[in-house]
Amino acid sequence: MTLYMNLAELLGTQIEQGFYRPGDRLPSVRALSQEHGVSLSTVQQAYRHLEDSGMAAPRPKSGYFVPAERSLPALPGVGRSTQRPVDVTQWADVRDLLRSVPGPNVRRLGRGMPDVHAPTLKPLLKLLAQATRRTDLRCLYYDSAQGAEPLREALARHLVSSGCQLAPEDIVITSGCQESLSISIRAVCEPGDIVAVDSPSYHGVMQILKGLGMQALEIPTDPVTGISLEALELALEQWPIKAIQLTPSCNNPLGYVMPEARKRALLSLAQRFDVAIIEDDVYGDLAYQYPRPRAIKSFDTDGRVLLCSSFSKTLATGLRVGWVAPGRYLERVLHVKYISSGSTSPLPQLAAAEFLKAGLFEPHLRRMRSQYQRSRDQASDFVTRYFPVGTRASRPQGGFMLWIELPADVDCLQLYRRLLTQNVQIAAGSLFSASGKYRNCFRLNFAGHAHRSIEDSMRKIGMAAAELIAEQHALG
């Protein structure tokens, strides 16, 4: 075990045993360095590990503290099983969310956008500028359909952290994770096919299925352990499912990390029924735990898992660089990629490759994981403080999304429209269902680090929800 892990384990044990109580200040970095005879950087690494595990919280210019105990909202309930596959609806509501371009004073809490103001992103801007000044003009040429080799090499090394042993030729670069998911679904399914999805599920996947003329079979999903394997097995026995699509690590929108044993069991189910798994891992690198969760792809021995991801949530949505590791479906994926978009823009690929090669990605991830975990705790506190009695909320283990379940008589599409007039945007829960379920739920983005503006927005959401409840009661 490394020095910093030894120190982190010692401090963690002292916290668990009550030597340091909630709210207590922990020893300074310098004091621990002198006491244990280790470097300042070793102590800082130990504190980063404790921070990632939720056992220590930094305060500017004050040091590290044991987080105070909080009264957390109850977890959301598990959705009801869907009896049969359904055609996807909700496009009009998704379009409304996507086309709205709020002004600078609007809190955009409905979109899946990371915080792009971190100083650790400044080198990426420099690398993008440098790429445009290359004398060999590589950024002005067509790239291959498979993507820039320097980026694929860098990604193959990076994906080791998720347990995947991949070669550069196993990876195809795409224009974001949305294209990775679309290409993967088209590579393994045909119009009229059935795809099993976790529920609630990312609305982008729902709309891919709608656009391709496929049906979704929604599988109930637990906010802690993920997709119900029992319900999925029953569905596989009853219906000719062609693929299983899910987000098992730092799920969008519930935020859970599916336990490793359940990931293995899911893969065994897919092998038994001979179906593909399309794994969305776009938030996986933002897990608060260390090491980050293993991807289902890391257990794949017969190439049936198509691993999809991108830099859209870890770096910036506008970069539009994603990838898919399609296993046995590589040739199909390459063909679909060729006929849909040809190749991905070389400029952001080259910049992203240099960002990884220079060792800048991991420090950035550490910073964002820490920030998002603190923001999650703040957001959970605000839910308890400002939202109506009976409100439930997820407890994300990574990423920057919170799933809120309001009392049953609240229509979150009405809440969404009412909040727009108050300069706050949320994503109504019905967008995350093929059949429009979860009308009393919504997804909230807590990526921003401005404490006061987030608190003000949460207060507005809570007040608007309470008003809707009161109006319903008056009518009833």
C-alpha positions in Angstrom: 0.0 0.0 0.0 1.3 3.5 -0.9 2.3 6.0 1.8 -0.7 8.3 1.1 -3.1 5.3 1.3 -1.6 4.3 4.6 -2.2 7.8 5.9 -5.7 8.0 4.5 -6.6 4.7 6.1 -5.3 5.8 9.5 -7.2 9.1 9.4 -10.3 7.3 8.1 -10.2 4.8 11.0 -9.8 7.7 13.5 -12.9 9.4 12.0 -14.9 6.2 12.1 -14.0 5.5 15.7 -15.0 9.0 16.8 -11.6 10.5 17.5 -12.6 13.2 15.1 -16.3 14.0 15.3 -18.6 15.6 12.6 -17.6 19.2 12.2 -14.2 18.8 13.7 -11.1 20.3 12.0 -8.6 17.7 10.9 -4.8 18.2 11.4 -3.2 20.6 8.9 -1.2 19.3 6.0 2.0 20.6 7.5 1.3 19.0 10.9 0.7 15.6 9.4 3.7 15.9 7.3 5.9 16.5 10.3 4.2 13.9 12.5 4.4 11.0 10.0 7.6 12.0 8.3 6.1 12.2 4.8 6.0 14.9 2.1 3.4 17.6 1.9 2.2 16.1 -1.4 1.7 12.7 0.2 -0.6 14.3 2.9 -2.4 16.2 0.2 -3.0 12.9 -1.7 -4.3 11.3 1.5 -6.8 14.1 2.0 -7.9 14.0 -1.6 -8.6 10.3 -1.1 -10.6 11.0 2.1 -12.4 13.8 0.2 -13.4 11.4 -2.6 -14.8 9.0 -0.1 -16.8 11.7 1.7 -14.9 11.5 4.9 -13.2 14.9 4.7 -14.2 18.3 3.3 -12.0 21.2 2.5 -12.8 24.8 3.5 -11.0 27.6 1.8 -8.1 29.0 3.9 -9.2 26.8 6.9 -8.1 23.3 6.1 -9.9 20.0 6.1 -13.0 19.1 8.3 -15.1 16.1 9.0 -18.3 16.7 7.2 -21.2 17.6 9.5 -24.0 15.1 9.8 -26.9 15.8 7.5 -30.6 14.9 7.3 -30.8 13.4 3.9 -34.1 13.1 1.9 -35.4 9.5 1.3 -34.4 7.8 -1.9 -36.8 7.7 -4.9 -39.0 4.7 -5.3 -38.5 2.0 -7.9 -40.7 2.4 -10.9 -43.4 -0.1 -11.9 -42.6 -2.8 -14.4 -43.8 -2.1 -18.0 -45.9 -5.0 -19.3 -44.7 -4.7 -22.9 -42.4 -2.8 -25.3 -43.7 0.6 -26.3 -43.1 3.2 -29.0 -41.2 6.1 -27.7 -43.0 9.4 -27.3 -41.9 12.7 -25.6 -40.1 14.2 -28.6 -41.9 17.5 -28.4 -40.9 18.0 -24.8 -37.3 17.0 -25.5 -37.2 19.5 -28.4 -38.6 22.2 -26.1 -35.8 21.6 -23.6 -33.1 21.5 -26.2 -34.1 24.5 -28.3 -34.6 26.9 -25.3 -31.7 29.2 -25.1 -32.1 31.0 -21.8 -30.5 34.4 -21.2 -27.4 34.9 -19.1 -29.5 35.3 -15.9 -31.2 31.9 -16.3 -29.9 29.0 -14.2 -29.7 26.1 -16.7 -30.3 23.2 -14.4 -32.0 21.0 -17.0 -29.2 20.3 -19.4 -26.4 17.7 -18.9 -23.5 20.3 -19.0 -20.4 20.1 -16.8 -18.8 23.1 -15.2 -16.4 24.5 -17.8 -15.0 27.3 -15.6 -12.3 25.1 -13.9 -8.7 26.4 -14.3 -7.7 22.9 -15.1 -9.3 23.4 -18.5 -7.2 26.3 -19.5 -4.4 24.1 -21.0 -7.1 22.5 -23.3 -7.9 25.9 -24.8 -4.2 26.4 -25.4 -3.9 23.0 -27.1 -6.9 23.7 -29.3 -5.3 27.0 -30.4 -1.9 25.3 -31.0 -3.7 22.6 -33.1 -5.0 25.3 -35.5 -1.5 26.6 -36.0 0.1 23.3 -37.1 2.2 23.8 -40.2 1.3 20.3 -41.5 -2.4 21.3 -41.7 -3.5 18.0 -40.3 -6.6 19.6 -38.8 -7.9 20.6 -42.3 -7.9 17.2 -43.8 -10.4 14.3 -43.6 -9.5 11.9 -40.9 -10.2 8.2 -41.1 -13.6 6.9 -40.1 -11.9 5.2 -37.1 -10.4 8.4 -35.8 -7.0 9.9 -35.1 -4.5 7.3 -34.0 -2.8 9.5 -31.3 -6.2 9.8 -29.6 -7.0 6.2 -29.9 -3.6 5.3 -28.4 -4.2 7.7 -25.5 -7.7 6.4 -24.9 -6.5 2.8 -24.8 -4.1 3.7 -22.0 -6.7 5.8 -20.1 -9.4 3.0 -20.3 -7.2 0.8 -18.2 -8.6 2.7 -15.2 -12.0 1.2 -16.0 -10.5 -2.3 -16.1 -10.6 -2.5 -19.9 -7.6 -3.9 -21.8 -8.0 -2.4 -25.3 -5.8 -1.8 -28.3 -6.0 1.5 -30.3 -7.6 -0.5 -33.2 -10.4 -1.6 -30.9 -11.7 2.0 -30.6 -13.7 4.2 -33.0 -13.8 7.9 -32.5 -17.2 9.6 -32.8 -18.8 13.1 -32.5 -19.7 12.8 -28.9 -21.4 9.9 -26.9 -24.7 10.6 -28.6 -23.2 9.4 -31.9 -21.6 6.5 -30.1 -24.9 5.3 -28.8 -26.7 5.9 -32.1 -24.1 4.0 -34.1 -24.0 1.2 -31.6 -27.8 0.7 -31.7 -27.9 0.8 -35.5 -25.0 -1.7 -35.6 -26.8 -4.4 -33.6 -30.6 -3.6 -34.2 -33.0 -3.0 -37.0 -36.2 -1.1 -37.3 -39.0 -2.9 -35.3 -36.5 -4.5 -32.8 -36.9 -4.3 -29.1 -34.3 -2.7 -26.8 -34.4 -3.2 -23.1 -33.4 0.0 -21.2 -33.0 1.0 -17.6 -35.8 3.2 -16.3 -35.6 6.2 -15.9 -33.2 6.4 -18.8 -31.3 9.1 -20.7 -33.7 10.9 -23.0 -31.2 10.9 -25.8 -31.3 7.1 -26.1 -35.1 7.2 -26.0 -35.1 9.5 -29.0 -32.6 7.4 -30.9 -35.0 4.5 -30.6 -37.9 6.6 -31.8 -36.0 7.9 -34.8 -34.9 4.4 -35.8 -38.4 2.9 -35.5 -37.5 0.7 -32.5 -39.4 -0.1 -29.3 -38.2 0.4 -25.7 -38.9 -2.1 -23.0 -38.4 -0.2 -19.7 -36.9 -2.3 -16.9 -37.4 -1.1 -13.3 -34.3 0.4 -11.8 -33.2 0.7 -8.1 -31.6 4.1 -7.2 -28.8 2.2 -5.4 -28.2 -1.1 -7.2 -29.4 -0.3 -10.7 -31.4 -2.2 -13.2 -33.5 -5.1 -11.8 -31.9 -8.3 -13.0 -35.0 -10.3 -12.1 -37.3 -8.1 -14.2 -34.7 -8.1 -17.0 -34.5 -11.9 -17.0 -38.3 -12.2 -17.1 -38.3 -9.7 -20.0 -35.6 -11.7 -21.9 -37.7 -14.8 -21.5 -40.9 -13.2 -22.8 -39.7 -10.9 -25.6 -37.2 -11.1 -28.6 -34.9 -8.4 -27.1 -32.0 -7.5 -29.4 -29.9 -5.3 -27.0 -29.7 -4.1 -23.5 -28.9 -0.4 -23.1 -28.0 1.1 -19.7 -25.7 3.4 -17.8 -24.4 1.3 -14.9 -21.7 3.7 -13.6 -22.8 7.1 -12.3 -26.1 6.6 -13.9 -28.0 9.4 -15.7 -30.3 10.4 -14.1 -30.2 8.4 -10.8 -26.5 8.6 -10.2 -26.0 5.1 -8.8 -22.9 2.9 -9.4 -24.1 -0.7 -10.1 -22.3 -3.1 -7.8 -19.6 -5.1 -9.5 -21.3 -8.5 -8.8 -24.5 -7.3 -10.5 -22.5 -6.1 -13.5 -21.1 -9.6 -13.9 -24.5 -11.1 -13.4 -25.9 -8.8 -16.1 -23.2 -9.9 -18.5 -24.0 -13.5 -17.8 -27.7 -12.9 -18.6 -26.7 -11.3 -21.9 -24.5 -14.3 -22.7 -27.3 -16.8 -21.8 -29.8 -15.0 -24.1 -27.2 -14.0 -26.7 -28.0 -10.2 -26.7 -25.7 -7.2 -27.0 -25.0 -4.8 -24.2 -24.7 -1.1 -25.1 -22.9 0.4 -22.1 -23.0 4.2 -21.7 -20.0 5.1 -19.5 -20.0 8.9 -20.2 -20.1 9.7 -16.5 -18.0 6.8 -15.3 -14.8 8.9 -14.9 -16.6 11.2 -12.5 -17.3 8.6 -9.8 -16.5 9.9 -6.3 -14.9 6.6 -5.3 -11.4 5.6 -6.0 -10.5 3.6 -8.0 -13.3 4.4 -10.4 -15.9 1.6 -11.0 -15.1 -1.1 -13.5 -17.0 -1.0 -16.8 -19.1 -4.0 -17.8 -16.8 -4.1 -20.8 -13.9 -5.0 -18.6 -15.6 -8.4 -17.9 -16.5 -9.0 -21.6 -14.9 -12.1 -23.0 -16.8 -12.6 -26.2 -17.1 -9.0 -27.5 -20.8 -8.5 -27.0 -20.4 -5.2 -25.0 -20.2 -2.0 -26.9 -18.7 0.6 -24.6 -19.7 4.2 -25.4 -18.3 7.4 -23.8 -17.0 10.9 -24.6 -15.3 14.0 -23.1 -18.7 15.8 -23.0 -19.2 15.4 -19.3 -15.6 15.3 -18.1 -14.2 18.2 -20.2 -16.8 20.2 -22.2 -19.9 19.4 -24.3 -18.7 21.6 -27.1 -15.6 19.4 -27.7 -17.8 16.8 -29.4 -15.3 14.0 -29.1 -16.5 10.6 -28.1 -15.6 6.9 -28.7 -17.0 3.4 -28.9 -15.2 0.1 -28.2 -17.6 -2.2 -30.1 -16.0 -5.6 -29.7 -17.3 -8.1 -32.2 -19.3 -5.4 -33.9 -16.3 -3.3 -35.0 -16.9 -3.7 -38.8 -20.6 -2.9 -38.5 -19.9 0.2 -36.4 -17.3 1.4 -38.8 -19.7 1.0 -41.7 -22.5 2.9 -39.9 -20.0 5.6 -38.9 -18.9 6.0 -42.5 -22.4 6.3 -43.9 -23.6 8.6 -41.2 -20.9 11.2 -40.5 -17.8 9.9 -42.3 -15.1 11.1 -39.9 -14.9 13.2 -36.8 -13.3 16.6 -36.9 -9.5 16.2 -36.4 -8.9 19.4 -34.5 -10.5 18.5 -31.2 -9.2 15.0 -31.5 -5.6 16.2 -31.7 -6.1 18.6 -28.8 -7.7 15.9 -26.6 -4.9 13.5 -27.4 -2.3 16.0 -26.3 -4.3 16.8 -23.1 -4.2 13.1 -22.2 -0.6 12.6 -23.3 0.6 15.5 -21.2 -1.0 14.0 -18.0 -3.5 16.9 -17.6 -6.7 14.8 -17.6 -6.3 13.0 -14.3 -5.7 16.2 -12.2 -8.7 17.8 -13.9 -10.8 14.7 -13.0 -9.7 14.8 -9.4 -10.7 18.5 -9.1 -14.1 18.0 -10.7 -15.0 14.8 -8.7 -14.2 16.7 -5.5 -16.2 19.8 -6.6 -19.2 17.7 -7.7 -19.3 15.7 -4.5 -19.4 18.9 -2.5 -22.1 20.3 -4.8 -24.1 17.1 -4.4 -24.0 17.5 -0.6 -25.1 21.1 -0.9 -27.9 20.2 -3.3 -29.2 17.5 -0.9 -29.2 19.9 2.0 -31.2 22.4 -0.1 -33.8 19.7 -1.0 -34.3 19.0 2.7 -34.5 22.6 3.5 -36.7 24.1 0.8 -38.7 21.3 -0.9 -42.2 20.1 0.1 -42.6 17.4 2.8 -42.5 14.0 1.1 -39.9 14.9 -1.5 -37.4 12.1 -2.3 -34.0 12.5 -3.9 -31.3 10.3 -5.3 -27.8 10.0 -3.7 -25.5 10.1 -6.7 -22.2 8.3 -6.4 -20.7 10.3 -9.2 -21.4 12.9 -11.9 -23.5 16.0 -11.3 -27.2 15.0 -11.7 -29.8 14.8 -9.0 -33.1 12.9 -9.5 -36.0 14.5 -7.5 -39.3 12.7 -6.8 -42.0 15.2 -5.6 -45.4 14.2 -4.1 -47.5 12.3 -6.6 -49.9 15.2 -7.4 -47.2 17.5 -8.8 -46.9 17.7 -12.6 -43.3 18.6 -13.3 -44.0 19.7 -16.9 -46.2 22.4 -15.2 -43.3 23.0 -12.8 -40.8 23.3 -15.6 -43.0 26.0 -17.4 -43.6 27.9 -14.2 -39.9 28.0 -13.3 -38.9 29.3 -16.7 -40.8 32.5 -15.9 -38.5 32.7 -12.8 -35.3 32.2 -14.7 -34.8 28.6 -13.6 -34.7 25.6 -16.0 -35.1 21.9 -15.0 -35.7 18.7 -17.0 -39.1 17.1 -16.4 -39.0 13.4 -15.4 -41.3 12.3 -18.3 -38.5 13.0 -20.7 -36.6 10.0 -19.2 -39.3 7.4 -20.0 -40.4 5.9 -23.3 -44.0 6.1 -22.2 -44.0 9.4 -20.3 -43.8 8.0 -16.7 -42.2 10.0 -13.8 -44.5 13.0 -14.3 -43.9 14.0 -10.6 -40.1 13.7 -11.0 -37.4 15.9 -12.5 -33.6 15.9 -13.1 -31.5 18.7 -11.7 -27.9 19.6 -12.6 -25.7 20.7 -9.7 -22.4 21.1 -11.6 -22.1 24.8 -10.9 -20.0 25.9 -8.0 -21.7 29.2 -7.1 -23.3 28.3 -3.8 -25.6 31.3 -3.5 -27.1 31.1 -7.0 -27.8 27.4 -6.6 -29.4 27.9 -3.2 -31.6 30.7 -4.7 -32.7 28.4 -7.6 -33.5 25.5 -5.2 -35.5 27.9 -3.1 -37.5 28.9 -6.2 -38.1 25.3 -7.2 -39.3 24.4 -3.7 -41.7 27.3 -3.6 -43.1 26.7 -7.0 -43.6 23.0 -6.2 -45.4 23.9 -2.9 -47.6 26.3 -4.9 -48.6 23.6 -7.3 -49.5 21.3 -4.5 -51.6 23.9 -2.8 -53.4 24.6 -6.1 -54.1 20.9 -6.5 -55.5 20.6 -3.0 -57.7 23.7 -3.6 -59.2 22.0 -6.7 -59.6 18.7 -5.0 
